[in-house]
Amino acid sequence: MRILLLLLFTLLIPLGAKSFSYAQVHSLPAGVEKDYYIWRLLRQKSTTRSQAARIIREASALNPLLKKAYRRKTGHNPPAPRRQVHRLTPEQKAQLEAKLAVARQVLRAPDPLAAWRKLDPKMRLFVFKHAGKKGRRMLDYAMSEAEWQELSRYPDANLMIHYIRRDRLPKLSRILRYKPAQKNALRYDYLMRMGFEALNRGDESLAEYDFDRAADRAGKRELADRALFWAWKADDDRDYLNRLVKSWDINLYTLAARDALKLKYDLGITPELPKGRVPGFDIRDPIQWGSLKRKIFDPHTDMEALAKRFRTAETVGHWTYIKTKAGKDVPQYFPMPYREFMKKLPIKRQAILYAIARQESRFIPASVSHSFALGMMQIMPFLVDHLKSVRHERVDYDDLFDPLTALKYANTHLDYLTKWLHHPLFVAYAYNAGIGYTKRLIRRKELFEDRNKYDPWISLERVANYQANDYGKKVLTNYVIYMNKLGYPLRLIFLVSVLHRHRLTDEFRSRR
């Protein structure tokens, strides 16, 4: 019965179904794809309050759209999801209570600072973490470099840096000007931030030291490359460039290193797959994509056999997704599907569409994000509503799972964005975070100007919205690769070098 319901649901999707029954949605396997159809069910007038109350408990996560739809349907907030609580063992409770007793004793001592400094490093960090803002102010003093190096060997030193910044402790903040121990326990993000702060102060030696340590601490190849790039910027040691060009990852920093050394780019692989379809698989069905994802991430799956099954031109996104997962990101693929549609567009528009599609969905037509961005181009429902009025069309949200529809709607959206933004980095920011956000961002006087020798590279790191920051870098990298693949020998260094030239990049700053 469950299989029949799933097949019925699948058959409805290509027909552009506008409504779904409670039984259809209830039968779906848990996941973000089901959450999307729960949202659609909640928005239907035919859905009752009791159905809404039952189906909301089947959501794997509650995003703002789901919460809003549930409130409109029922007049109440959705029930909070059950959270797993980590419970301490009796022995762990006793150990924690003993440490907290020491912390209370130190903070109540006649001279809390002297009592705190007598503790061993691990206990000092524990007390600092649990002292509270008022207690930490009592512990604010000019710590020596040797003391800080000893503390930096322990993981809680990261929290110490966090609290020093958050609580604005002026004397302890001097430790940020010291070198941590060679074998420190500081996290990548803290080391990078300390490196950038050292650059701002003009302390290039300390910045290079922090960046070099960060490269060793990075969890991803791209993050390690970022740290190596900035170590080179701080120290001008070509050894960092040589390490960068040996990286297997194609990213902003490895392209920049190849520019600096005047080397050819690694353009990755653009697969040419045979025509045909995968029997029983509809690329426009998010439920089937969700099922395939579970297989891909199942450690028992034969990935080579799975890749062989999906080796068709229609499923090039799925094939490269499988191959990328199986090879742990090596090699890197840059597909160029839908050439009949794309070749009708100017090269720059082709490149930005490919660059965005690769970053948004890896060319998966039925992709659904946790915020319910839809399809290969990950267009939010509210934007679909706007674009269909601009295009004077009647479409269902599920129509965005058709790759050509997704490309057409993204192309229409880019028609608007490129009226104001002429640089692919700024277009990427706007596609990800909105044109209003991008306007405010690039009109900030401290960003994307030519103020010191690190500009405009340093501006790429100062975009505070982490998601937009990361997204912009990756789309810019993809854009350069696709421009080269399309026969236009564009170099990244050129695109970065013009970021401060207002009239070449946007209409917002040139009007000031």
C-alpha positions in Angstrom: 0.0 0.0 0.0 2.8 2.4 0.9 4.6 1.8 -2.4 1.3 2.4 -4.3 0.8 5.7 -2.5 4.3 6.8 -3.4 3.8 5.9 -7.0 0.5 7.8 -7.1 2.3 10.9 -5.6 5.1 10.6 -8.1 2.7 10.4 -11.0 1.0 13.6 -9.9 4.1 15.7 -10.0 4.7 15.9 -13.7 1.1 16.9 -14.2 1.6 20.1 -12.2 -0.7 19.1 -9.4 -1.9 22.0 -7.3 -3.2 20.1 -4.3 -2.3 17.1 -2.2 -4.2 14.9 0.2 -3.3 14.2 3.8 -2.8 10.5 2.9 -0.3 11.3 0.2 1.8 13.6 2.3 1.6 11.3 5.4 2.9 8.4 3.3 6.1 10.1 2.3 9.5 9.2 3.9 10.8 11.8 6.4 13.1 14.4 5.2 13.3 18.0 3.9 11.3 16.9 0.8 8.4 15.8 2.9 8.7 19.0 5.0 8.1 20.9 1.7 5.0 19.0 1.0 3.8 19.4 4.6 4.1 23.1 4.0 2.1 22.9 0.8 -0.6 20.8 2.6 -0.8 23.4 5.4 -1.4 26.2 2.8 -4.4 24.4 1.2 -7.8 25.6 2.2 -9.1 22.0 2.2 -6.7 21.0 5.0 -8.4 20.9 8.4 -6.9 22.1 11.6 -6.9 18.5 13.0 -5.0 17.3 9.9 -2.5 20.2 10.3 -2.0 19.3 14.0 -1.2 15.7 13.1 1.0 16.3 10.0 3.2 19.0 11.6 4.5 16.4 14.0 5.9 14.5 11.0 8.1 17.4 10.0 11.8 16.7 10.4 12.5 20.4 11.1 10.5 23.5 11.5 11.7 26.4 9.3 10.0 29.9 9.3 7.7 29.0 6.3 6.4 25.9 8.1 5.8 27.8 11.3 4.0 30.6 9.5 1.8 28.3 7.6 0.9 26.3 10.7 0.0 29.5 12.6 -2.2 30.7 9.8 -4.0 27.4 9.7 -4.5 26.8 13.4 -3.9 30.1 15.1 -1.2 28.5 17.3 2.5 28.0 17.2 3.6 24.5 16.2 4.7 22.1 19.0 8.4 22.3 19.7 10.3 19.3 18.5 11.5 16.9 21.2 15.2 17.4 22.0 17.6 14.7 23.2 19.1 15.8 26.5 22.6 14.6 27.3 22.5 13.4 30.9 25.6 13.2 33.0 26.5 10.0 34.9 26.7 10.3 38.7 30.5 10.3 38.4 30.5 13.1 35.9 28.1 15.1 38.0 30.4 14.7 41.0 33.4 15.8 39.1 31.6 18.8 37.7 30.3 19.9 41.1 33.9 19.6 42.6 35.2 21.9 39.9 32.4 24.4 40.3 33.1 24.4 44.1 36.7 25.4 43.3 35.5 28.1 41.0 33.2 29.5 43.7 36.1 29.4 46.2 38.4 31.3 43.9 35.9 34.0 43.0 35.0 34.5 46.7 38.7 34.7 47.8 40.0 38.0 49.2 42.2 38.3 46.1 40.4 36.3 43.3 43.1 37.1 40.7 45.9 35.8 42.9 43.9 32.7 43.7 43.1 32.1 40.0 46.7 32.4 38.9 47.8 29.7 41.3 45.6 27.1 39.6 46.9 24.7 36.9 46.1 25.8 33.3 43.1 23.5 32.7 41.5 24.6 36.0 42.2 28.3 35.2 40.4 27.9 31.9 37.5 26.1 33.6 37.1 28.8 36.3 37.3 31.6 33.6 34.6 29.9 31.6 32.2 29.6 34.5 33.0 32.9 36.3 30.3 34.9 34.6 30.8 38.4 33.2 31.2 40.0 36.7 33.7 37.3 37.7 35.7 37.6 34.5 36.2 41.3 35.1 37.8 40.5 38.4 40.3 38.3 36.5 41.2 40.9 33.9 44.9 41.6 34.0 48.0 41.9 31.7 48.9 38.3 31.1 52.4 37.5 30.0 53.1 35.8 26.6 54.5 32.7 28.4 51.3 32.3 30.4 49.1 32.6 27.3 51.2 30.1 25.4 50.7 27.6 28.2 46.9 28.2 28.3 46.7 28.0 24.5 47.6 24.3 24.6 44.1 23.5 25.9 40.8 23.6 24.0 39.0 25.9 26.5 41.5 28.6 25.4 39.1 29.2 22.5 36.3 30.0 24.9 38.7 32.3 26.8 39.2 34.3 23.6 35.5 34.4 23.0 34.7 35.8 26.4 37.6 38.3 26.3 36.1 39.8 23.2 32.4 39.5 24.3 33.0 40.9 27.8 35.5 43.6 26.5 38.3 42.8 28.9 41.0 45.4 27.9 44.0 44.0 29.8 43.4 40.3 28.9 42.8 41.3 25.3 46.5 41.9 24.9 46.9 38.1 24.6 45.6 38.5 21.1 48.9 40.2 20.2 50.9 37.2 21.4 51.9 34.1 19.5 50.1 31.1 20.8 52.1 28.0 21.5 53.5 26.1 18.5 51.4 23.1 19.5 48.2 25.0 20.5 44.6 23.9 20.7 43.1 27.0 19.1 40.4 26.5 16.5 40.8 27.4 12.8 38.3 30.3 13.0 40.0 31.9 16.0 43.4 31.6 14.5 42.2 33.2 11.2 40.5 36.1 13.1 43.6 36.7 15.1 45.6 36.7 11.9 43.4 39.3 10.3 43.5 41.5 13.5 47.3 41.3 13.4 47.3 42.4 9.7 45.1 45.4 10.7 47.7 46.3 13.3 50.6 46.0 10.8 52.0 43.0 12.6 52.7 40.8 9.6 55.0 38.4 11.3 52.3 37.4 13.9 49.7 37.3 11.1 51.8 34.9 9.1 52.3 32.7 12.2 48.6 32.6 13.0 47.6 31.9 9.4 50.2 29.1 9.1 48.9 27.5 12.2 45.4 27.8 10.9 46.3 25.9 7.7 47.2 22.9 9.9 44.0 23.2 11.8 41.6 23.4 8.8 39.0 20.7 8.5 38.5 21.3 4.8 41.0 21.7 1.9 39.5 25.0 0.9 39.9 26.4 4.4 43.5 25.3 4.5 44.1 27.0 1.1 42.5 30.2 2.5 44.9 30.2 5.4 47.9 29.5 3.1 46.9 32.3 0.8 46.8 34.8 3.7 50.1 33.5 5.1 51.6 34.4 1.7 49.9 37.8 1.7 51.4 38.5 5.1 54.9 37.1 4.5 55.3 37.2 0.7 57.0 33.7 0.9 56.5 32.0 -2.5 56.6 28.6 -0.7 53.0 29.2 0.3 52.1 29.8 -3.3 53.8 26.5 -4.3 51.8 24.7 -1.6 48.6 26.3 -2.9 49.1 25.2 -6.5 49.6 21.6 -5.3 46.1 21.6 -3.7 43.6 19.3 -5.3 40.7 21.8 -4.6 39.7 24.4 -7.2 38.8 27.5 -5.2 39.4 31.2 -5.1 42.7 30.9 -3.4 44.2 28.2 -5.6 43.2 30.2 -8.7 44.8 33.3 -7.2 48.0 31.4 -6.6 48.1 30.3 -10.2 47.6 33.9 -11.2 50.5 35.0 -9.1 52.7 32.3 -10.5 51.4 32.8 -14.1 50.3 29.2 -14.4 47.4 27.7 -16.3 44.2 27.0 -14.4 43.0 23.5 -13.5 39.5 23.6 -15.1 38.3 20.3 -13.6 36.2 17.8 -15.5 33.2 18.4 -17.7 31.7 15.0 -18.3 30.2 14.0 -21.6 27.7 11.3 -20.8 25.5 9.2 -23.2 22.0 10.1 -23.9 19.3 8.2 -22.2 17.3 8.0 -19.0 17.5 6.0 -15.8 14.5 3.5 -15.8 12.0 4.3 -13.1 13.7 7.6 -12.1 12.1 11.0 -12.7 14.6 13.8 -12.3 11.8 16.2 -11.4 10.7 14.2 -8.4 12.1 15.5 -5.1 10.9 12.3 -3.3 13.0 10.1 -5.5 15.9 12.5 -5.1 15.6 12.2 -1.4 15.6 8.4 -1.6 18.7 8.5 -3.8 20.5 10.9 -1.3 19.9 8.3 1.5 21.6 5.7 -0.7 24.5 7.9 -1.5 25.1 8.6 2.2 24.6 5.0 3.2 28.1 3.5 3.9 26.9 0.1 2.7 26.0 1.4 -0.8 28.1 0.2 -3.8 28.9 3.7 -5.1 30.5 2.5 -8.3 27.4 0.5 -9.2 25.2 3.4 -8.3 27.2 5.8 -10.5 27.1 3.4 -13.4 23.3 3.3 -13.1 23.1 7.1 -13.3 25.6 7.6 -16.0 23.3 9.4 -18.5 23.2 13.0 -19.9 19.8 13.6 -18.2 21.2 12.7 -14.8 24.6 14.3 -15.1 24.1 16.2 -11.9 23.2 13.0 -10.0 26.2 11.1 -11.6 28.7 13.9 -10.6 27.2 14.1 -7.1 27.7 10.3 -6.7 31.2 10.4 -8.1 32.2 13.4 -6.0 30.9 11.8 -2.8 32.6 8.5 -3.7 35.9 10.2 -4.4 35.7 12.6 -1.4 35.7 15.7 -3.7 38.4 14.3 -6.0 38.3 14.9 -8.9 36.1 18.0 -9.2 33.4 18.2 -11.8 32.0 21.2 -13.7 29.1 19.9 -15.8 27.6 22.0 -18.7 24.2 20.5 -19.3 21.2 22.0 -21.3 23.4 23.3 -24.1 20.5 23.8 -26.5 19.0 26.4 -24.1 22.2 27.8 -22.8 24.0 28.5 -26.1 21.2 30.9 -27.1 22.4 33.2 -24.2 25.5 35.5 -24.1 28.6 33.8 -22.8 28.7 35.8 -19.5 25.1 34.9 -18.8 25.8 31.2 -19.5 28.8 31.3 -17.2 26.9 32.9 -14.3 23.9 30.5 -14.6 26.3 27.5 -14.6 28.2 29.0 -11.7 25.1 29.5 -9.6 23.6 26.1 -10.5 26.8 24.3 -9.5 26.9 26.1 -6.2 23.1 25.9 -5.4 22.3 22.3 -6.3 25.2 20.6 -8.1 22.7 20.5 -11.0 20.1 18.4 -9.2 16.7 19.4 -10.7 14.5 18.3 -7.8 16.6 19.8 -5.0 14.8 21.2 -2.0 16.7 23.2 0.6 15.8 23.4 4.3 14.3 26.9 3.6 12.3 25.4 0.7 14.4 27.0 -2.1 13.3 25.0 -5.1 14.9 23.2 -8.0 18.3 23.3 -9.7 18.5 27.1 -9.3 17.1 27.1 -5.7 14.5 29.8 -6.1 12.5 30.7 -3.1 8.7 30.4 -3.3 8.1 34.1 -2.8 10.5 34.8 -5.7 8.7 32.2 -7.9 5.4 34.2 -7.2 7.1 37.4 -8.3 8.8 36.0 -11.4 5.7 34.2 -12.7 3.9 37.6 -12.6 6.8 39.2 -14.5 6.7 36.4 -17.0 2.9 36.4 -17.2 2.8 32.6 -16.6 0.9 30.3 -14.4 3.2 27.8 -12.8 3.1 25.6 -9.8 6.0 25.5 -7.3 6.7 21.9 -8.5 7.3 23.2 -12.0 10.6 24.6 -10.7 11.8 21.0 -10.5 11.9 21.0 -14.3 15.5 22.2 -15.1 14.6 24.3 -18.1 11.9 26.1 -16.2 14.3 26.7 -13.4 16.9 28.1 -15.8 14.3 30.4 -17.5 13.2 31.8 -14.1 16.7 32.3 -12.9 17.6 34.0 -16.1 14.6 36.4 -15.7 15.8 37.1 -12.1 19.3 37.8 -13.4 17.9 40.2 -16.0 16.8 42.4 -13.0 20.0 41.9 -10.9 22.3 42.7 -13.7 20.6 46.1 -14.3 22.2 47.2 -11.1 25.1 44.8 -10.6 27.8 44.2 -13.3 30.3 42.1 -11.4 29.7 38.3 -10.9 30.7 38.6 -7.2 28.0 41.2 -6.5 25.5 39.3 -8.6 26.2 36.2 -6.4 25.7 38.2 -3.2 22.4 39.5 -4.5 21.2 36.0 -5.7 22.0 34.6 -2.3 21.1 37.3 0.2 19.0 39.8 -1.9 19.7 42.9 -3.8 18.9 45.2 -0.8 21.5 43.5 1.3 24.0 43.7 -1.5 23.3 47.4 -2.0 23.9 48.1 1.7 27.0 45.9 1.7 28.9 47.4 -1.2 28.0 51.0 -0.2 29.9 50.6 3.1 33.0 52.8 2.8 35.4 50.3 4.3 34.6 47.6 1.7 35.8 47.0 -1.8 37.9 50.1 -2.0 41.7 50.6 -2.7 42.8 51.6 0.8 45.8 49.4 1.5 47.9 46.7 -0.1 45.5 44.0 1.0 42.5 45.5 -0.8 40.3 44.4 -2.4 41.2 40.9 -1.2 40.6 41.7 2.4 37.1 42.9 1.6 36.2 39.4 0.5 36.9 38.3 4.0 35.1 41.1 5.7 31.6 40.3 4.5 30.0 39.6 7.8 27.2 37.4 6.5 29.1 34.1 6.5 26.7 32.4 4.1 26.9 35.2 1.5 30.6 35.5 2.0 31.3 31.8 1.3 28.7 31.7 -1.5 30.2 34.7 -3.3 33.7 33.2 -3.3 32.5 29.9 -4.7 30.3 31.4 -7.4 33.1 33.7 -8.4 35.4 30.7 -8.7 32.8 28.7 -10.7 32.3 31.8 -13.0 36.0 32.0 -13.9 36.1 28.3 -14.6 33.0 28.3 -16.8 34.1 31.4 -18.7 37.3 29.6 -19.6 35.4 26.5 -20.6 33.2 28.6 -22.8 36.3 29.9 -24.6 36.7 33.2 -22.8 40.2 33.3 -21.1 39.2 35.2 -18.0 41.6 35.4 -15.0 40.4 35.8 -11.4 43.0 38.5 -10.7 41.3 40.8 -13.2 37.9 40.4 -11.6 39.3 41.0 -8.1 41.4 44.0 -9.3 38.3 45.9 -10.5 36.1 45.5 -7.4 36.8 49.1 -6.3 36.1 50.6 -9.7 32.5 51.5 -9.1 31.4 52.2 -12.7 32.6 48.8 -13.8 30.9 46.8 -11.0 27.5 48.4 -10.0 25.1 51.2 -10.3 24.7 51.8 -6.6 28.2 53.3 -5.8 28.6 55.2 -9.0 25.5 57.3 -8.2 26.9 58.6 -4.8 
